[in-house]
Amino acid sequence: MEYFMRYFVESDAVPTMGDLALIWATFGEGYTLLDGEMRIGENIIGALDIYTRGDGDFEEEVEEFEEYLKESDDEEGVTRVKECLELAKMSIGIEVNFDPEDPEGTMDLLMPLWDWLFIHHPGLLQADMAGFYNATEMVLELA
C-alpha cells in the first residue's frame, strides 16, 4: 500500500538531497537514500522527492492544498497552514511503501526523519487522508 507524506520547509536554509541522505544514514544500519530511493537493508521504505518554489510541481502542490483549506472551518489551523504554505521554500515528498502486515511500523521508521526536520528546518508535515502536523500535534485535519 502506498501513501504520500510531505514536509513543507519554512526555513531559509533548506536541506539538499545529499543532506537528507546523510541524515537518513545516521538512523540505523542499512539506512540508505540513493537516487531518491529510501531503503533499510533490502526493503524500500519509500521514494523521496524534493520540490522547490518555482519548479512548477511545488506550486501545483500548494494550490491543491489551498483548495482543501477552503473546505475547513478550523480558522486557527487554516491560518497556520496558509502561513506555512506562503513561507515554504520547498517540500520534501515521500511516497511511503507500507508493509501491509505492519503499516504503523513503517511510519515509526520515518519518525526520526520528521523529528530531525522539525528541529533543524521549521515547517509542517502533511499526511494524506489525515492533515497537517507540527512537531507535537495535528494542526489541521483534512477530511
Short mmCIF file of the C-alpha atoms (twelve columns), coordinates in Angstrom:
data_MODEL
# 
_entry.id   MODEL 
# 
loop_
_atom_site.group_PDB 
_atom_site.id 
_atom_site.type_symbol 
_atom_site.label_atom_id 
_atom_site.label_alt_id 
_atom_site.label_comp_id 
_atom_site.label_asym_id 
_atom_site.label_seq_id 
_atom_site.Cartn_x 
_atom_site.Cartn_y 
_atom_site.Cartn_z 
_atom_site.pdbx_PDB_model_num 
ATOM 1   C CA . MET A 1   0.000   0.000  0.000   1 
ATOM 2   C CA . GLU A 2   1.429   3.407  -0.951  1 
ATOM 3   C CA . TYR A 3   0.822   6.627  0.914   1 
ATOM 4   C CA . PHE A 4   2.131   10.157 0.378   1 
ATOM 5   C CA . MET A 5   3.562   12.487 3.016   1 
ATOM 6   C CA . ARG A 6   5.084   15.938 2.546   1 
ATOM 7   C CA . TYR A 7   7.153   18.177 4.763   1 
ATOM 8   C CA . PHE A 8   6.914   21.889 3.952   1 
ATOM 9   C CA . VAL A 9   10.180  23.640 4.903   1 
ATOM 10  C CA . GLU A 10  9.799   27.241 6.063   1 
ATOM 11  C CA . SER A 11  13.449  27.936 6.915   1 
ATOM 12  C CA . ASP A 12  15.677  29.886 4.552   1 
ATOM 13  C CA . ALA A 13  18.373  27.224 4.831   1 
ATOM 14  C CA . VAL A 14  16.891  24.181 3.109   1 
ATOM 15  C CA . PRO A 15  18.215  20.621 3.156   1 
ATOM 16  C CA . THR A 16  19.568  19.116 -0.035  1 
ATOM 17  C CA . MET A 17  19.116  15.546 -1.200  1 
ATOM 18  C CA . GLY A 18  22.697  14.968 -0.037  1 
ATOM 19  C CA . ASP A 19  21.878  16.325 3.424   1 
ATOM 20  C CA . LEU A 20  18.848  14.054 3.664   1 
ATOM 21  C CA . ALA A 21  20.876  11.029 2.546   1 
ATOM 22  C CA . LEU A 22  23.498  11.706 5.216   1 
ATOM 23  C CA . ILE A 23  20.886  12.182 7.935   1 
ATOM 24  C CA . TRP A 24  18.891  9.098  6.863   1 
ATOM 25  C CA . ALA A 25  22.070  7.004  7.124   1 
ATOM 26  C CA . THR A 26  22.533  8.038  10.769  1 
ATOM 27  C CA . PHE A 27  19.231  6.473  11.830  1 
ATOM 28  C CA . GLY A 28  20.455  2.904  11.680  1 
ATOM 29  C CA . GLU A 29  22.458  0.216  9.981   1 
ATOM 30  C CA . GLY A 30  21.446  -0.291 6.366   1 
ATOM 31  C CA . TYR A 31  19.600  3.046  6.048   1 
ATOM 32  C CA . THR A 32  20.405  4.384  2.584   1 
ATOM 33  C CA . LEU A 33  18.958  7.087  0.347   1 
ATOM 34  C CA . LEU A 34  20.183  6.888  -3.219  1 
ATOM 35  C CA . ASP A 35  18.505  8.461  -6.243  1 
ATOM 36  C CA . GLY A 36  15.503  9.207  -4.054  1 
ATOM 37  C CA . GLU A 37  15.024  5.573  -3.032  1 
ATOM 38  C CA . MET A 38  14.825  5.191  0.759   1 
ATOM 39  C CA . ARG A 39  15.978  1.785  1.914   1 
ATOM 40  C CA . ILE A 40  16.558  -0.081 5.102   1 
ATOM 41  C CA . GLY A 41  18.649  -3.022 4.063   1 
ATOM 42  C CA . GLU A 42  16.906  -4.537 1.050   1 
ATOM 43  C CA . ASN A 43  13.494  -3.070 1.957   1 
ATOM 44  C CA . ILE A 44  12.368  0.003  0.037   1 
ATOM 45  C CA . ILE A 45  10.611  2.247  2.544   1 
ATOM 46  C CA . GLY A 46  9.695   4.974  0.083   1 
ATOM 47  C CA . ALA A 47  10.599  7.290  -2.744  1 
ATOM 48  C CA . LEU A 48  11.748  10.773 -1.721  1 
ATOM 49  C CA . ASP A 49  11.491  13.839 -3.945  1 
ATOM 50  C CA . ILE A 50  12.297  17.481 -3.312  1 
ATOM 51  C CA . TYR A 51  10.107  20.217 -4.766  1 
ATOM 52  C CA . THR A 52  11.279  23.824 -4.622  1 
ATOM 53  C CA . ARG A 53  9.403   27.061 -5.019  1 
ATOM 54  C CA . GLY A 54  9.472   27.975 -8.688  1 
ATOM 55  C CA . ASP A 55  9.700   24.452 -10.129 1 
ATOM 56  C CA . GLY A 56  6.010   24.211 -11.028 1 
ATOM 57  C CA . ASP A 57  5.379   20.998 -9.089  1 
ATOM 58  C CA . PHE A 58  5.726   22.881 -5.814  1 
ATOM 59  C CA . GLU A 59  3.189   25.496 -6.871  1 
ATOM 60  C CA . GLU A 60  0.744   22.799 -8.022  1 
ATOM 61  C CA . GLU A 61  1.015   21.130 -4.643  1 
ATOM 62  C CA . VAL A 62  0.428   24.403 -2.786  1 
ATOM 63  C CA . GLU A 63  -2.582  25.297 -4.953  1 
ATOM 64  C CA . GLU A 64  -4.096  21.877 -4.293  1 
ATOM 65  C CA . PHE A 65  -3.811  22.345 -0.533  1 
ATOM 66  C CA . GLU A 66  -5.152  25.892 -0.714  1 
ATOM 67  C CA . GLU A 67  -8.320  24.410 -2.254  1 
ATOM 68  C CA . TYR A 68  -8.624  21.901 0.608   1 
ATOM 69  C CA . LEU A 69  -8.253  24.724 3.115   1 
ATOM 70  C CA . LYS A 70  -11.400 26.396 1.764   1 
ATOM 71  C CA . GLU A 71  -13.406 23.395 2.995   1 
ATOM 72  C CA . SER A 72  -12.246 23.648 6.611   1 
ATOM 73  C CA . ASP A 73  -13.984 25.512 9.440   1 
ATOM 74  C CA . ASP A 74  -10.899 25.404 11.669  1 
ATOM 75  C CA . GLU A 75  -9.794  29.045 11.369  1 
ATOM 76  C CA . GLU A 76  -6.718  28.682 13.575  1 
ATOM 77  C CA . GLY A 77  -5.499  25.584 11.726  1 
ATOM 78  C CA . VAL A 78  -6.203  27.100 8.309   1 
ATOM 79  C CA . THR A 79  -4.302  30.260 9.284   1 
ATOM 80  C CA . ARG A 80  -1.255  28.258 10.388  1 
ATOM 81  C CA . VAL A 81  -1.235  26.071 7.266   1 
ATOM 82  C CA . LYS A 82  -1.693  29.091 4.958   1 
ATOM 83  C CA . GLU A 83  1.218   30.792 6.703   1 
ATOM 84  C CA . CYS A 84  3.375   27.709 6.211   1 
ATOM 85  C CA . LEU A 85  2.452   27.358 2.540   1 
ATOM 86  C CA . GLU A 86  3.291   31.045 1.966   1 
ATOM 87  C CA . LEU A 87  6.640   30.810 3.776   1 
ATOM 88  C CA . ALA A 88  7.685   27.398 2.479   1 
ATOM 89  C CA . LYS A 89  10.774  27.352 0.310   1 
ATOM 90  C CA . MET A 90  10.422  23.686 -0.552  1 
ATOM 91  C CA . SER A 91  8.625   20.464 0.204   1 
ATOM 92  C CA . ILE A 92  10.050  17.033 0.767   1 
ATOM 93  C CA . GLY A 93  7.642   14.420 -0.510  1 
ATOM 94  C CA . ILE A 94  7.806   10.745 0.349   1 
ATOM 95  C CA . GLU A 95  5.707   8.108  -1.338  1 
ATOM 96  C CA . VAL A 96  5.697   5.617  1.516   1 
ATOM 97  C CA . ASN A 97  5.649   1.877  0.835   1 
ATOM 98  C CA . PHE A 98  3.754   0.448  3.777   1 
ATOM 99  C CA . ASP A 99  4.281   -3.062 4.984   1 
ATOM 100 C CA . PRO A 100 0.693   -4.397 4.769   1 
ATOM 101 C CA . GLU A 101 1.392   -6.506 7.855   1 
ATOM 102 C CA . ASP A 102 2.655   -3.545 9.899   1 
ATOM 103 C CA . PRO A 103 1.766   -0.084 8.493   1 
ATOM 104 C CA . GLU A 104 2.452   1.603  11.849  1 
ATOM 105 C CA . GLY A 105 5.903   0.030  11.890  1 
ATOM 106 C CA . THR A 106 6.697   1.716  8.595   1 
ATOM 107 C CA . MET A 107 5.563   5.076  9.992   1 
ATOM 108 C CA . ASP A 108 7.790   4.532  13.020  1 
ATOM 109 C CA . LEU A 109 10.786  4.071  10.710  1 
ATOM 110 C CA . LEU A 110 10.177  7.544  9.223   1 
ATOM 111 C CA . MET A 111 9.735   9.351  12.560  1 
ATOM 112 C CA . PRO A 112 13.448  10.138 13.067  1 
ATOM 113 C CA . LEU A 113 13.483  11.965 9.721   1 
ATOM 114 C CA . TRP A 114 10.395  14.018 10.583  1 
ATOM 115 C CA . ASP A 115 11.823  14.761 14.047  1 
ATOM 116 C CA . TRP A 116 15.112  15.913 12.527  1 
ATOM 117 C CA . LEU A 117 13.287  18.171 10.059  1 
ATOM 118 C CA . PHE A 118 11.143  19.741 12.785  1 
ATOM 119 C CA . ILE A 119 14.263  20.508 14.840  1 
ATOM 120 C CA . HIS A 120 16.506  21.813 12.047  1 
ATOM 121 C CA . HIS A 121 14.073  23.129 9.416   1 
ATOM 122 C CA . PRO A 122 10.824  24.572 10.814  1 
ATOM 123 C CA . GLY A 123 7.715   23.648 8.901   1 
ATOM 124 C CA . LEU A 124 4.685   21.378 8.814   1 
ATOM 125 C CA . LEU A 125 4.205   17.740 7.926   1 
ATOM 126 C CA . GLN A 126 1.229   16.776 5.762   1 
ATOM 127 C CA . ALA A 127 -0.073  13.222 5.653   1 
ATOM 128 C CA . ASP A 128 -2.620  12.063 3.074   1 
ATOM 129 C CA . MET A 129 -6.074  11.274 4.421   1 
ATOM 130 C CA . ALA A 130 -5.140  12.935 7.721   1 
ATOM 131 C CA . GLY A 131 -3.934  16.529 7.765   1 
ATOM 132 C CA . PHE A 132 -1.096  18.828 8.779   1 
ATOM 133 C CA . TYR A 133 1.083   18.340 11.854  1 
ATOM 134 C CA . ASN A 134 3.656   20.346 13.750  1 
ATOM 135 C CA . ALA A 135 6.265   18.596 15.893  1 
ATOM 136 C CA . THR A 136 3.802   17.719 18.651  1 
ATOM 137 C CA . GLU A 137 0.227   17.628 17.339  1 
ATOM 138 C CA . MET A 138 -2.202  17.851 14.457  1 
ATOM 139 C CA . VAL A 139 -2.586  21.465 13.338  1 
ATOM 140 C CA . LEU A 140 -5.375  20.902 10.834  1 
ATOM 141 C CA . GLU A 141 -7.403  17.837 9.965   1 
ATOM 142 C CA . LEU A 142 -8.266  17.417 6.294   1 
ATOM 143 C CA . ALA A 143 -11.136 15.085 5.544   1 
# 
